[in-house]
Amino acid sequence: MSPKNRRAVRTALQTFAAVVAIVPALAAVVADSDALAAAAPWAITAAATAAGVAGVVARFMSAPAFESLLDRFGLGLVDEEKPSP
């Protein structure tokens, strides 16, 4: 797997993990409301979609043109460690 694809997958997994971390709190809120319980499947779909979109955005951001734009703002990735003087 290429480093760019690996970064995209890693970002999607990180987003998914963040969503999973808040699921217990959301489940408690949903349990108290019938209207929210009806919307729960939509919320789960939205969370899964958010993780997928995050992966796609990460893959897009790893493109050389976008990476050079990020470098201009000091936000680019460093692929190789520079030796300390």
Summary of the structure (lengths in Angstrom):
residues: 85
radius of gyration: 18.1
end to end distance: 33.4
largest distance: 63.4
contacts: 188
relative contact order: 0.15
helix: 78%
strand: 0%
